[in-house]
Structures are given as structure tokens and as C-alpha cells.
Amino acid sequence: MITDEQFAAWLASDSALRCMLFEVGSSAGTRYLSNTMYNGSSATTRYEAVVAGGLQVTESISMDADASLSVGDIEIYNNDGARDSWLDDVWANQPVLAFLGDVRWDRADFRQVFKGVVIDIGCKSRDRLNLRLTNQLERLNTPVTDVKVGGNATNPDALVPVLLGEGSNFTPVQTNPSTLEYAFGGAERLVEARVDGKPREVTVDLTTGRFKFTSAIGGAQVTCTAQGVKYNGSYVNTIGKLVQYLVTQCGKASTRFTTDELDTVQLAAFETAHPQPVGLPLFERTNVLVAVQQLASSVGAQLVPSMAGKLRLIQYAVPTSASIEIPLSQQIDRSITIAGRTEVQAAVKVGYNKNWTVQDNLQTLLPAAHKDLYSQEWLTVTSTDAAVQSAYKLDAEPTQIDTCLLRKTDAQAEADRRLAIVKVPRTTYRFEATAAQLLTELGSAVKLYSNRFGLAAGKPGLVTSRSVNWGTLRITMEVTV
């Protein structure tokens, strides 16, 4: 098996005979394709040399926690129409893997550089077919649940709630008006059930995530606070664990990720760094990917697949040091430019512990402080730098950033962290790198050097974008410092 060091040396070698292999699912079975003739070490696997060029992959992360990844087509030679019948096969939502190596290598020495999903097949021209691809996250574009209340409910088509972590004062779904039964989606604990803000006695069934009032409640408003789902038999309320629960346990069974498709080492490190409890009740149709993004963005993180196709959670954070260096020798001469600079902000406002059912006209004999809490949708904290505000003549009232965080201390820490990033202008540098940087992943901490822009001594930064043509091994990177 070729080591990382040997593979990196091969990438930079002028004597390499590079080859791309593609394994693409279809209704006719897996197609083994390549951009040059390759038979490998197995007599039973033959890769057809029908691919024109390679594969272009562009991926990026941003300050607003919105990750993006675009993938080009695989173009397939079809000059004589011999593959016209491929248009009759089913390609949509089939898996695709891409590998890079040398035609002289054993198949096991090739490196996986992309794992994704086929959107569909098309005919780009008379002489070529094209397989349109997207990334792994497309598998998460499926509802978290489609389980309906049914039975004797007032609205039998309503979805049974899914409670991720702890939900504060949300409205459960009535499942049986005659027995005063409600579904709240909790599997760990019903903290409290309320009628018009006042706690009421109930019986709870955590197996089904439902409760019943023990006495009549009239036509009043029912709310509750509860703790929700379990993962591997234990209650979970952190971002890392809830994301793993969503991608492996929710949505269509056919598109769920397996544990082997998770970067478990990276996710464990993320979990250690981010133990903050969170809460997200889901009452309506919500895609798994949307729920994941809501949770992860609470700490400025994004779900990103690695080149090996394993899911990771990457937090947008400008590093203060880095072990990976990008010297001048690993950049195409004079290619570095300034791609953008951020606007300075003097304050960051974070919303936390959302009150999911706002009740601003409670008439019950509740303490005034409780009524005030129930009348507010969000609790908020703000982090401000007065010196920056004065120097840049900025407004101190920022736009609120909504999160799934529950505790004030965690919200304040996140506001402080974000302020440290935005209170100084951040510069993003774009450049073309040599093949030596092909294995540097999105979200890596790097130290960037240049003879321009004050980078002679190097500055630590975050890889926020990378665009790779795996056919030509051309790579364009963006680093934010």
C-alpha cells in the first residue's frame, strides 16, 4: 500500500502515468470507467477507457456557515453511438466513486478523491454522453420523518414531532382529543407540561413520546418542555452526536450514511471541543440536511465530506498557527491575488434558548418574570468591542444570529468567538497551487507565504475554497487569514 508521502511524491513527479478510475452505479450494474486504458491486477475487473478528461470539483465554506460543493460532469465518448443504450439505464441517485493513480499501479494503491451521487445522464453532444454528478450531501435531501399522527387525532395527517436535544416551551401535537393525549417526540424526559403557562399533571409514555393530562384542560393552549432522541441507547443533546444521529438514523433507509462513512476521529474531536447542549424540535417536514445545518451553524460549523467521502464537521475559525505550510515553491508563479476582504463588525448578537411557542397575553396567575419569558421568542447576548466601534464609526446594534444553543454562557462564548473573527478585516487570498497541495483538505489550517501582501514571513489561515481538476491536477485554493 502506497503511503501518503509516496503518493504526494508521485503527484509531483514528471514520470507519473496518471489515470482516473470511476465506478458508477446504474440499473445495469456498476460501470467501471477510466480516462486511459487500465486493467489493474484483477482479471475480472476491466475499466473501459471512455472518459474524456477528468473531474472538476469545487468546494467552499463561509462565515455564514453555508457550505457548498459543485461537481462537473463525467464526459463519455460516444462517437459511433455504441453507448446510446446507456440513456435507457437508470442512473439517477446512483453512487459514484473516483480514484487517482498510476496505470502501472495495483488497484489497491489508487486514492479515492471523490465520492458522490449521479444526478442523471444526458447527451452533451452528438459524440458524447455526460453523467451529471453531485456530492454526498445530496443523500440528506430527504425528510427527517414522514410518520403521521393518524388515528383519532384532530389532524391525522400531522407529523409526529422529532425532538433533537431539549426543546423549550413548544406546542406538542394532539393525537387523541378524547383522552387528552399529545405527542412531543421525546424519548428521554418530559420536563414539564403546561396549560396556558401553568404546569399540569400528566402521565408519560417515553416509549412512544406521548403524554396524557390527568384532568380536563378546556380549550387552553398546551405547551411543554422536553428532552428528546436517543442515539445508540443514550440521550444526546450535543451538535456532533445529533448530527451523527440524523445522518445515520433518519431519512430514507436507502440514503442513510453508515458509521464507516463518517470521519469518526474528526467527529470525536469536534464533540470534545463542542459539548454545548442544544435543542431543535421539528414539527413540520424538514430535510435531514436542513436540520444538520441548523444545528451545526450554532457554532459556525458546516457538514463537509472529505475527499474520501467521509462526513466531517468543520468550524469556520481563523487559526493562530498551522502545521501545513504553503511556500512559494508550491504556488504557480505570480498567481496569488486578493479574492476579497470582509467588512469589519464591532458587535455580534446571538439568540439562544428559543421559546418555540410565544405567549404574549397570558392571563393566568403566573409570576411576572415567567410571563415575560413566555412572551419572548429568543433570549439574546451581545459581544461588543467599543474601540473597534469608535475607530470604524460603526452601529453597535448587530443583526441577530439565531442558534440552537440553550445556555447563556455558551451563547456568550460563541458571540465572543465570532466577534474575534469579524472585528478585524479578514483577507482571502486566491492562488493556483502545485500538485503538492492536492491532498490538503477544505477547512485545513495552513500557513501561507508570498512575496506580496505582507506574507513574506507567512500567516496562518483557513482553507475556505479549493477547486481541483483531477484530470489535469490543476488546483485553485483560497485561504482566509
PLY file of the C-alpha trace (Angstrom):
ply
format ascii 1.0
element vertex 481
property float x
property float y
property float z
element edge 480
property int vertex1
property int vertex2
end_header
0.00 0.00 0.00
1.41 3.39 -1.01
1.89 5.85 1.88
0.76 9.48 1.93
4.37 10.59 1.44
4.86 8.30 -1.55
1.57 9.42 -3.07
2.48 13.10 -2.62
5.88 12.48 -4.25
4.16 10.71 -7.15
1.80 13.66 -7.65
4.80 15.94 -8.15
6.70 13.51 -10.38
7.21 14.19 -14.10
7.41 10.46 -14.79
3.95 9.64 -13.43
1.49 7.98 -15.81
-1.69 9.29 -14.24
-5.03 7.60 -14.56
-8.52 8.30 -13.26
-10.88 5.46 -12.47
-14.62 5.81 -12.00
-17.01 3.28 -10.51
-20.56 4.36 -11.30
-23.78 2.65 -10.29
-26.64 2.14 -12.74
-29.62 -0.13 -13.24
-27.38 -2.24 -15.47
-24.89 -2.71 -12.65
-21.66 -0.92 -11.76
-19.85 0.62 -14.73
-16.05 0.65 -14.49
-14.74 3.60 -16.48
-11.38 5.34 -16.93
-9.74 8.12 -18.90
-6.99 5.78 -20.14
-6.58 2.05 -20.55
-6.26 0.26 -17.19
-6.79 -3.40 -16.40
-5.47 -3.45 -12.84
-4.31 -6.55 -11.02
-7.63 -8.37 -11.31
-8.57 -10.22 -14.47
-12.27 -9.82 -13.61
-12.31 -6.01 -13.49
-11.73 -4.09 -16.69
-12.07 -0.33 -16.78
-13.32 0.99 -20.11
-11.18 3.87 -21.40
-14.17 6.02 -22.40
-13.89 9.10 -20.16
-12.87 12.37 -21.78
-10.71 14.39 -19.37
-11.11 14.10 -15.64
-13.35 15.56 -12.96
-13.69 19.14 -11.71
-14.65 19.52 -8.05
-15.15 22.90 -6.34
-15.92 23.17 -2.63
-16.06 26.04 -0.15
-17.07 27.08 3.36
-18.03 30.55 4.50
-18.50 32.74 7.54
-22.28 32.33 7.42
-21.94 28.54 7.84
-23.17 27.77 4.34
-21.01 25.06 2.76
-21.17 24.50 -0.98
-19.80 21.91 -3.36
-20.19 21.74 -7.09
-19.10 18.90 -9.34
-18.73 18.84 -13.10
-19.78 16.13 -15.49
-18.07 12.92 -16.44
-17.96 13.15 -20.23
-18.08 9.83 -22.06
-17.00 9.22 -25.64
-19.87 8.04 -27.84
-18.64 8.85 -31.35
-20.20 5.80 -33.03
-23.34 5.64 -30.84
-22.22 2.36 -29.24
-23.35 3.65 -25.85
-26.70 5.11 -26.88
-28.35 2.33 -24.88
-26.90 3.84 -21.69
-29.58 6.52 -21.99
-32.17 3.83 -21.22
-30.48 2.85 -17.94
-31.42 4.36 -14.59
-28.52 6.48 -13.30
-30.30 8.97 -11.02
-29.29 8.79 -7.34
-26.73 6.06 -8.02
-23.34 6.17 -6.24
-20.15 7.27 -7.98
-16.55 6.91 -6.82
-13.47 8.49 -8.41
-9.88 7.31 -7.88
-6.49 8.65 -8.95
-3.35 6.62 -9.53
-0.75 5.37 -11.99
-1.54 2.93 -14.79
1.34 0.75 -13.53
-0.09 0.51 -10.00
-2.11 -2.18 -8.36
-5.76 -1.10 -7.98
-5.40 -1.01 -4.17
-2.81 1.78 -4.44
-5.19 4.21 -6.13
-6.51 7.02 -3.92
-10.17 7.91 -3.68
-10.56 11.61 -4.48
-14.34 11.88 -4.73
-17.49 10.11 -3.57
-20.85 11.36 -4.72
-24.18 10.74 -6.40
-25.27 10.75 -10.05
-27.97 13.31 -10.82
-28.71 11.78 -14.23
-27.28 11.01 -17.64
-27.50 13.36 -20.58
-26.23 13.84 -24.11
-23.90 16.81 -24.21
-23.34 16.49 -27.94
-23.81 14.00 -30.75
-20.48 12.40 -29.87
-20.55 12.48 -26.07
-22.72 11.44 -23.15
-22.37 13.12 -19.79
-23.07 11.95 -16.27
-24.05 14.89 -14.06
-22.79 14.50 -10.52
-23.43 15.98 -7.11
-21.82 15.44 -3.73
-22.63 13.01 -0.93
-24.78 15.52 0.96
-27.48 15.11 -1.69
-28.35 11.89 0.13
-29.53 14.03 3.07
-32.14 15.86 0.99
-34.88 13.66 2.40
-37.35 14.32 5.26
-36.22 13.54 8.78
-39.52 11.71 9.27
-42.77 11.07 7.46
-44.54 9.38 10.40
-48.03 10.84 10.78
-50.21 11.01 13.87
-53.15 9.18 12.30
-55.81 7.57 14.50
-58.39 9.78 16.20
-56.34 12.96 16.04
-57.97 16.23 15.04
-55.41 16.38 12.22
-54.36 12.79 11.46
-52.00 13.97 8.69
-49.88 15.99 11.12
-46.34 14.67 11.58
-45.26 13.18 14.88
-42.67 15.66 16.25
-38.97 14.78 16.34
-37.19 16.35 19.29
-33.44 16.83 18.94
-31.91 17.68 22.31
-34.09 19.82 24.58
-37.00 21.90 23.33
-38.24 24.82 25.42
-41.98 25.57 25.62
-43.08 24.09 22.31
-46.56 23.02 21.26
-46.98 19.23 21.12
-49.26 17.57 18.57
-52.65 16.43 19.81
-53.05 12.74 18.98
-56.37 11.94 20.71
-58.71 14.72 21.86
-60.94 12.34 23.80
-58.11 11.09 26.02
-56.19 14.42 26.08
-53.16 12.70 24.56
-50.29 14.63 22.93
-47.12 13.61 21.07
-43.97 15.53 21.96
-41.29 13.39 20.31
-39.29 12.92 23.49
-37.54 9.69 24.43
-35.58 10.87 27.45
-37.76 13.08 29.63
-40.84 15.29 29.74
-39.59 18.18 31.86
-42.99 19.85 32.19
-46.39 20.03 30.51
-48.28 23.33 30.74
-51.72 24.75 30.08
-51.64 28.50 29.45
-48.21 28.55 31.02
-49.17 26.72 34.22
-47.71 23.25 34.95
-50.27 20.42 34.91
-50.12 16.81 35.96
-49.75 14.23 33.19
-48.88 10.58 32.63
-45.96 10.00 30.26
-45.05 7.20 27.86
-41.43 7.76 26.80
-41.53 4.73 24.51
-43.98 6.50 22.21
-43.04 10.06 23.17
-46.57 10.91 24.30
-48.32 12.19 27.40
-51.91 12.47 28.69
-53.41 15.05 31.02
-55.00 13.55 34.11
-57.79 16.16 34.23
-59.75 18.35 31.84
-57.92 21.32 30.29
-60.66 23.10 28.35
-59.71 24.93 25.19
-56.50 26.36 26.59
-53.07 26.39 24.95
-50.89 23.35 25.65
-47.09 23.61 25.67
-44.26 21.56 27.10
-40.51 21.41 27.64
-38.90 18.04 26.97
-35.72 16.14 26.15
-35.67 14.08 23.01
-34.00 11.41 20.94
-31.53 8.75 21.96
-28.57 7.63 19.87
-27.05 4.20 20.46
-29.27 3.87 23.53
-28.26 7.14 25.22
-29.82 10.60 25.30
-27.82 13.04 23.16
-28.00 16.83 23.14
-24.73 17.93 21.52
-24.23 19.02 17.92
-21.79 16.27 16.99
-23.90 13.42 18.34
-27.18 14.79 17.00
-25.68 15.22 13.53
-24.50 11.61 13.61
-27.99 10.54 14.72
-29.60 12.45 11.85
-27.34 11.18 9.07
-27.37 7.52 10.20
-30.87 7.07 11.64
-33.19 9.50 9.81
-34.48 9.96 6.30
-34.85 7.19 3.74
-33.14 3.98 4.81
-31.57 3.67 1.35
-29.76 7.02 1.59
-28.63 6.97 5.21
-24.93 7.04 5.98
-23.23 4.16 7.73
-20.73 4.58 10.55
-17.98 3.67 8.06
-18.91 6.75 6.05
-18.24 9.08 8.99
-14.83 10.51 9.86
-15.16 9.20 13.39
-11.80 10.58 14.57
-12.57 14.09 13.37
-16.13 13.95 14.70
-14.88 12.78 18.09
-12.51 15.74 18.23
-15.37 18.07 17.28
-17.54 16.54 20.00
-14.81 17.13 22.60
-14.38 20.74 21.51
-18.13 21.45 21.36
-20.02 19.88 24.30
-22.63 22.68 24.40
-26.21 21.36 24.83
-28.61 22.32 22.05
-32.28 21.90 21.20
-34.24 21.67 17.96
-37.87 20.42 17.89
-39.10 19.52 14.39
-42.86 19.83 13.90
-43.12 20.08 10.11
-41.47 18.38 7.14
-37.77 19.17 7.45
-34.98 17.68 5.37
-32.14 15.98 7.20
-29.61 18.36 5.63
-31.56 21.42 6.80
-31.72 20.11 10.37
-28.00 19.32 10.30
-27.21 22.84 9.06
-29.35 24.42 11.78
-27.52 22.52 14.50
-24.00 22.92 13.10
-24.36 26.64 12.34
-24.98 27.26 16.04
-21.20 27.19 16.47
-20.31 28.36 12.95
-19.74 24.82 11.67
-20.65 23.04 8.46
-21.04 19.41 7.42
-18.44 18.70 4.74
-17.42 15.41 3.07
-13.71 14.68 2.86
-12.04 13.62 -0.39
-12.55 10.06 0.83
-16.27 10.78 1.12
-16.39 10.66 4.92
-18.54 13.26 6.71
-16.83 15.83 8.92
-17.96 18.88 10.88
-15.74 21.88 10.14
-15.96 25.06 12.20
-15.19 28.35 10.46
-12.37 29.66 12.62
-9.24 31.55 11.53
-6.31 29.69 13.13
-3.44 31.27 15.04
-0.98 28.56 14.00
-0.70 25.80 11.40
1.43 22.76 10.71
0.71 22.65 6.96
2.78 25.19 5.01
2.16 26.56 1.51
5.51 28.05 0.45
6.20 29.93 -2.78
7.61 26.75 -4.29
4.16 25.14 -4.11
2.39 28.01 -5.89
2.23 28.81 -9.59
4.37 31.91 -10.11
2.53 35.24 -9.80
-0.86 33.54 -9.40
-1.71 34.93 -5.96
-4.36 37.65 -5.79
-6.73 39.09 -3.19
-10.11 37.44 -3.72
-11.94 39.50 -1.09
-11.87 41.31 2.22
-14.50 41.19 4.94
-16.33 44.16 6.37
-15.42 44.90 9.97
-18.12 44.47 12.61
-17.95 45.87 16.11
-20.60 43.66 17.69
-22.16 40.21 17.43
-25.60 39.33 18.78
-26.53 35.67 19.38
-30.02 34.32 20.04
-30.32 31.24 22.24
-32.84 29.08 24.14
-35.65 29.75 21.70
-39.18 29.88 23.14
-40.90 27.83 20.44
-44.43 28.96 21.39
-44.60 32.68 22.12
-47.39 33.52 24.59
-47.62 37.26 25.00
-51.09 37.53 26.53
-51.21 35.01 29.36
-53.98 35.77 31.87
-53.16 33.04 34.38
-51.78 33.79 37.83
-48.15 33.33 36.86
-45.20 35.31 38.25
-44.47 38.35 36.10
-40.98 37.03 35.33
-42.44 33.83 33.87
-44.90 35.77 31.74
-42.02 37.85 30.41
-40.10 34.71 29.43
-43.07 33.18 27.63
-43.65 36.41 25.71
-40.11 36.47 24.22
-39.14 34.29 21.28
-35.40 34.49 21.99
-33.01 35.16 24.81
-30.00 37.07 23.49
-26.45 38.06 24.34
-24.23 40.61 22.60
-20.46 40.90 22.40
-19.15 44.38 21.59
-15.75 45.96 21.02
-16.08 49.66 21.82
-12.67 50.52 20.40
-13.50 48.97 17.03
-16.90 50.64 17.06
-15.28 54.02 17.60
-12.43 53.53 15.13
-14.70 52.37 12.30
-17.69 54.54 13.29
-20.00 51.53 13.32
-23.52 50.92 14.59
-23.42 48.85 17.77
-26.74 47.08 17.10
-25.92 43.98 15.02
-28.24 41.59 13.23
-29.16 38.67 15.47
-27.66 35.25 14.72
-30.13 32.53 15.71
-28.72 29.34 17.22
-29.89 26.11 18.83
-27.78 26.79 21.94
-29.56 26.57 25.28
-27.27 28.21 27.85
-26.31 31.84 28.22
-22.66 31.01 28.91
-22.39 29.06 25.67
-24.15 31.77 23.68
-21.84 34.43 25.11
-18.76 32.35 24.31
-19.96 31.91 20.72
-20.66 35.64 20.39
-17.16 36.41 21.70
-15.60 33.88 19.31
-17.37 35.31 16.28
-16.53 38.86 17.28
-12.83 37.98 17.39
-13.13 36.93 13.74
-15.16 39.86 12.42
-13.71 42.79 14.39
-10.66 42.87 12.12
-10.65 42.85 8.32
-10.03 39.35 7.01
-8.36 38.87 3.64
-8.96 35.90 1.37
-6.10 35.07 -1.00
-6.64 33.06 -4.17
-3.81 31.26 -5.95
-3.00 28.27 -8.12
-1.10 25.61 -6.23
1.11 22.82 -7.44
0.20 19.15 -7.09
1.90 19.17 -3.68
-1.27 20.72 -2.23
-3.76 18.32 -3.79
-4.15 16.38 -0.54
-4.82 19.49 1.59
-8.47 19.27 2.62
-11.05 22.04 2.78
-11.07 23.56 6.29
-7.40 22.83 6.93
-5.26 25.26 8.92
-2.33 26.33 6.74
0.49 28.86 6.81
0.56 30.85 3.57
3.70 32.50 2.20
4.15 35.02 -0.61
6.47 37.81 -1.63
3.39 40.05 -1.80
0.71 41.36 0.56
2.82 41.14 3.73
3.05 37.34 3.57
6.85 37.07 3.37
7.07 35.62 6.90
3.90 33.58 6.39
0.49 33.95 8.02
-1.82 31.24 9.39
-5.16 30.92 7.67
-8.10 28.66 6.85
-8.57 26.89 3.51
-12.01 28.22 2.60
-12.18 27.10 -1.01
-10.49 24.59 -3.29
-11.20 23.79 -6.91
-9.47 20.74 -8.39
-9.39 19.37 -11.90
-8.38 15.79 -11.21
-7.66 15.22 -14.89
-5.03 17.94 -15.21
-4.18 18.17 -11.46
-4.69 21.94 -11.57
-5.81 23.29 -8.20
-7.02 26.73 -7.23
-7.15 27.45 -3.50
-8.46 30.25 -1.33
-7.06 30.89 2.15
-8.57 33.35 4.61
-6.20 34.90 7.16
0 1
1 2
2 3
3 4
4 5
5 6
6 7
7 8
8 9
9 10
10 11
11 12
12 13
13 14
14 15
15 16
16 17
17 18
18 19
19 20
20 21
21 22
22 23
23 24
24 25
25 26
26 27
27 28
28 29
29 30
30 31
31 32
32 33
33 34
34 35
35 36
36 37
37 38
38 39
39 40
40 41
41 42
42 43
43 44
44 45
45 46
46 47
47 48
48 49
49 50
50 51
51 52
52 53
53 54
54 55
55 56
56 57
57 58
58 59
59 60
60 61
61 62
62 63
63 64
64 65
65 66
66 67
67 68
68 69
69 70
70 71
71 72
72 73
73 74
74 75
75 76
76 77
77 78
78 79
79 80
80 81
81 82
82 83
83 84
84 85
85 86
86 87
87 88
88 89
89 90
90 91
91 92
92 93
93 94
94 95
95 96
96 97
97 98
98 99
99 100
100 101
101 102
102 103
103 104
104 105
105 106
106 107
107 108
108 109
109 110
110 111
111 112
112 113
113 114
114 115
115 116
116 117
117 118
118 119
119 120
120 121
121 122
122 123
123 124
124 125
125 126
126 127
127 128
128 129
129 130
130 131
131 132
132 133
133 134
134 135
135 136
136 137
137 138
138 139
139 140
140 141
141 142
142 143
143 144
144 145
145 146
146 147
147 148
148 149
149 150
150 151
151 152
152 153
153 154
154 155
155 156
156 157
157 158
158 159
159 160
160 161
161 162
162 163
163 164
164 165
165 166
166 167
167 168
168 169
169 170
170 171
171 172
172 173
173 174
174 175
175 176
176 177
177 178
178 179
179 180
180 181
181 182
182 183
183 184
184 185
185 186
186 187
187 188
188 189
189 190
190 191
191 192
192 193
193 194
194 195
195 196
196 197
197 198
198 199
199 200
200 201
201 202
202 203
203 204
204 205
205 206
206 207
207 208
208 209
209 210
210 211
211 212
212 213
213 214
214 215
215 216
216 217
217 218
218 219
219 220
220 221
221 222
222 223
223 224
224 225
225 226
226 227
227 228
228 229
229 230
230 231
231 232
232 233
233 234
234 235
235 236
236 237
237 238
238 239
239 240
240 241
241 242
242 243
243 244
244 245
245 246
246 247
247 248
248 249
249 250
250 251
251 252
252 253
253 254
254 255
255 256
256 257
257 258
258 259
259 260
260 261
261 262
262 263
263 264
264 265
265 266
266 267
267 268
268 269
269 270
270 271
271 272
272 273
273 274
274 275
275 276
276 277
277 278
278 279
279 280
280 281
281 282
282 283
283 284
284 285
285 286
286 287
287 288
288 289
289 290
290 291
291 292
292 293
293 294
294 295
295 296
296 297
297 298
298 299
299 300
300 301
301 302
302 303
303 304
304 305
305 306
306 307
307 308
308 309
309 310
310 311
311 312
312 313
313 314
314 315
315 316
316 317
317 318
318 319
319 320
320 321
321 322
322 323
323 324
324 325
325 326
326 327
327 328
328 329
329 330
330 331
331 332
332 333
333 334
334 335
335 336
336 337
337 338
338 339
339 340
340 341
341 342
342 343
343 344
344 345
345 346
346 347
347 348
348 349
349 350
350 351
351 352
352 353
353 354
354 355
355 356
356 357
357 358
358 359
359 360
360 361
361 362
362 363
363 364
364 365
365 366
366 367
367 368
368 369
369 370
370 371
371 372
372 373
373 374
374 375
375 376
376 377
377 378
378 379
379 380
380 381
381 382
382 383
383 384
384 385
385 386
386 387
387 388
388 389
389 390
390 391
391 392
392 393
393 394
394 395
395 396
396 397
397 398
398 399
399 400
400 401
401 402
402 403
403 404
404 405
405 406
406 407
407 408
408 409
409 410
410 411
411 412
412 413
413 414
414 415
415 416
416 417
417 418
418 419
419 420
420 421
421 422
422 423
423 424
424 425
425 426
426 427
427 428
428 429
429 430
430 431
431 432
432 433
433 434
434 435
435 436
436 437
437 438
438 439
439 440
440 441
441 442
442 443
443 444
444 445
445 446
446 447
447 448
448 449
449 450
450 451
451 452
452 453
453 454
454 455
455 456
456 457
457 458
458 459
459 460
460 461
461 462
462 463
463 464
464 465
465 466
466 467
467 468
468 469
469 470
470 471
471 472
472 473
473 474
474 475
475 476
476 477
477 478
478 479
479 480
